[in-house]
Amino acid sequence: MAKLIYSMLTSLDGYTEDKHGDFGWGVPEDEEVHSYVNELVSSVGIYLYGRRMYETMAYWETAHTIPDQPEFVLDWARQWQAAEKIVYSRTLAEPRSARTRIKRDFDPDAVRRLKSDVEYDITVDGPELAAQAVKAGLVDEFQMIMCPVMVGGGKRFFPDGVRQELDLVEDRRFGNGVVVLR
């Protein structure tokens, strides 16, 4: 049975983007952090996205064509391209990447079946889509990649109104101040 993992870059004060929709403060340009994230997602075979997160991540479909990309960036691009993507959107007409399906609505029961049918892990990406999975009790692991910045508002990593006891299975600190909590 697959794990459903919710993994996002966050600010120290728990936001995935600031009140203006910016998340550039969290782009993992550091080789050590990026390589660790590559390792974290190496078990993932399916990404679940909302439209906005998918449109951001579709960059990786062609990232390998940009000259002089470091190997750790190319490794991530290859992993992303090899995985299946399911995009939940009522407005997106067609995907911009291979191995991508569009679904109109998030169905917790369909995700439960998917978890039981596949052998590799699944991520749910984007705080709005992840909130639905968290509220449905589907998330098996949280991965907060906390950047040393406070943004003071925006979209929160965790949804309001959910209380859940968690066990810390790993914490990892990096030289640039990033801390990963699993």
Secondary structure per residue as TSV (DSSP state, phi and psi in degrees):
chain	resnum	aa	ss	phi	psi
A	1	M	-	360.0	136.0
A	2	A	-	-78.3	152.9
A	3	K	-	-92.4	145.0
A	4	L	E	-100.5	120.5
A	5	I	E	-113.2	132.4
A	6	Y	E	-107.3	112.1
A	7	S	E	-130.3	127.6
A	8	M	E	-151.1	153.1
A	9	L	E	-74.0	136.3
A	10	T	E	-134.3	158.2
A	11	S	E	-80.0	166.6
A	12	L	T	-59.8	-30.7
A	13	D	T	-90.5	14.3
A	14	G	S	89.4	21.8
A	15	Y	E	-107.8	142.8
A	16	T	E	-90.9	-19.1
A	17	E	E	-154.0	157.2
A	18	D	E	-83.0	-177.4
A	19	K	T	-67.0	-12.7
A	20	H	T	-98.5	3.6
A	21	G	S	84.6	7.4
A	22	D	-	-86.2	139.3
A	23	F	-	-135.4	14.7
A	24	G	G	-59.9	-23.7
A	25	W	G	-64.4	-14.4
A	26	G	G	-110.5	7.2
A	27	V	-	-68.7	122.6
A	28	P	-	-79.4	77.6
A	29	E	-	-77.4	-14.6
A	30	D	S	-72.6	127.0
A	31	E	H	-59.7	-41.3
A	32	E	H	-63.3	-45.6
A	33	V	H	-66.9	-47.6
A	34	H	H	-60.8	-41.7
A	35	S	H	-65.3	-37.2
A	36	Y	H	-65.6	-42.4
A	37	V	H	-62.0	-40.7
A	38	N	H	-55.9	-42.7
A	39	E	H	-64.8	-43.4
A	40	L	H	-58.2	-40.2
A	41	V	G	-92.1	4.9
A	42	S	G	-62.9	-20.9
A	43	S	G	-89.4	-2.7
A	44	V	E	-86.7	133.4
A	45	G	E	-119.0	-12.3
A	46	I	E	-141.3	133.8
A	47	Y	E	-110.1	130.5
A	48	L	E	-102.8	123.9
A	49	Y	E	-129.1	149.4
A	50	G	E	-83.0	169.7
A	51	R	H	-58.4	-49.4
A	52	R	H	-63.4	-44.6
A	53	M	H	-64.6	-40.5
A	54	Y	H	-61.0	-44.4
A	55	E	H	-62.4	-33.2
A	56	T	H	-69.7	-45.5
A	57	M	H	-75.6	-19.6
A	58	A	G	-60.5	-16.3
A	59	Y	G	-50.9	-36.3
A	60	W	G	-70.6	-12.0
A	61	E	G	-64.0	-32.7
A	62	T	T	-122.3	7.5
A	63	A	G	-58.2	-30.2
A	64	H	G	-68.0	-14.7
A	65	T	G	-86.2	-8.8
A	66	I	S	-79.7	126.9
A	67	P	T	-62.1	149.3
A	68	D	T	63.6	29.7
A	69	Q	-	-71.3	136.6
A	70	P	-	-66.7	156.7
A	71	E	H	-58.9	-37.8
A	72	F	H	-65.8	-29.9
A	73	V	H	-72.7	-43.0
A	74	L	H	-63.5	-37.3
A	75	D	H	-59.0	-46.2
A	76	W	H	-62.1	-44.8
A	77	A	H	-58.9	-43.2
A	78	R	H	-63.6	-42.4
A	79	Q	H	-62.2	-45.1
A	80	W	H	-64.6	-44.2
A	81	Q	H	-63.9	-34.1
A	82	A	H	-75.0	-23.0
A	83	A	S	-82.3	156.8
A	84	E	E	-80.0	150.0
A	85	K	E	-127.0	133.7
A	86	I	E	-118.4	121.9
A	87	V	E	-110.4	125.8
A	88	Y	E	-97.4	109.7
A	89	S	-	-155.2	139.0
A	90	R	S	-93.2	-8.4
A	91	T	S	-116.3	-23.7
A	92	L	-	-72.1	122.9
A	93	A	-	-81.0	-43.5
A	94	E	S	-149.2	154.4
A	95	P	-	-74.4	157.7
A	96	R	S	-105.4	12.5
A	97	S	S	-144.7	158.7
A	98	A	S	-71.0	163.2
A	99	R	S	58.0	37.0
A	100	T	E	-127.7	132.6
A	101	R	E	-118.6	150.8
A	102	I	E	-112.1	131.3
A	103	K	E	-119.5	144.6
A	104	R	S	-80.7	-32.2
A	105	D	S	-136.2	146.0
A	106	F	-	-77.7	123.7
A	107	D	-	-118.8	104.8
A	108	P	H	-54.8	-38.0
A	109	D	H	-65.8	-37.5
A	110	A	H	-65.7	-37.1
A	111	V	H	-68.8	-38.6
A	112	R	H	-58.8	-44.8
A	113	R	H	-63.9	-41.7
A	114	L	H	-59.9	-44.5
A	115	K	H	-58.8	-38.3
A	116	S	H	-80.3	-18.8
A	117	D	H	-93.5	-20.7
A	118	V	-	-109.0	157.3
A	119	E	S	-98.0	-14.2
A	120	Y	S	-107.6	160.8
A	121	D	E	-73.7	164.2
A	122	I	E	-128.2	140.1
A	123	T	E	-113.2	149.6
A	124	V	E	-114.0	121.9
A	125	D	E	-122.9	133.6
A	126	G	S	106.2	132.2
A	127	P	H	-65.2	-30.9
A	128	E	H	-73.1	-46.1
A	129	L	H	-66.7	-43.2
A	130	A	H	-60.8	-34.8
A	131	A	H	-58.5	-39.3
A	132	Q	H	-64.8	-42.0
A	133	A	H	-68.3	-39.6
A	134	V	H	-63.3	-48.1
A	135	K	H	-63.8	-28.0
A	136	A	T	-84.9	-1.6
A	137	G	T	73.1	27.1
A	138	L	-	-92.3	-20.3
A	139	V	-	-79.8	125.0
A	140	D	-	-94.7	-25.5
A	141	E	E	-148.8	136.6
A	142	F	E	-105.8	137.2
A	143	Q	E	-128.2	102.8
A	144	M	E	-97.5	117.6
A	145	I	E	-102.6	92.9
A	146	M	E	-88.5	123.6
A	147	C	E	-94.4	146.1
A	148	P	S	-77.7	67.9
A	149	V	-	-150.7	145.9
A	150	M	-	-111.5	132.7
A	151	V	-	-111.6	-10.5
A	152	G	-	76.1	3.6
A	153	G	S	159.1	166.4
A	154	G	E	135.3	-142.5
A	155	K	E	-93.5	126.5
A	156	R	E	-83.1	149.6
A	157	F	S	-64.0	-49.5
A	158	F	S	-96.4	143.0
A	159	P	-	-75.6	153.3
A	160	D	T	-69.5	152.7
A	161	G	T	81.0	11.6
A	162	V	-	-116.6	129.2
A	163	R	-	-120.7	129.3
A	164	Q	-	-153.5	130.5
A	165	E	-	-76.3	135.9
A	166	L	-	-127.2	152.6
A	167	D	-	-110.3	130.4
A	168	L	-	-77.2	118.1
A	169	V	-	-101.9	-19.2
A	170	E	-	-163.6	141.9
A	171	D	E	-132.7	138.7
A	172	R	E	-139.1	131.1
A	173	R	E	-110.1	144.3
A	174	F	-	-120.6	157.6
A	175	G	T	-59.8	-24.9
A	176	N	T	-88.0	6.2
A	177	G	S	96.4	-9.0
A	178	V	-	-69.4	138.9
A	179	V	E	-126.6	130.5
A	180	V	E	-106.5	127.6
A	181	L	E	-115.7	127.9
A	182	R	-	-121.5	360.0
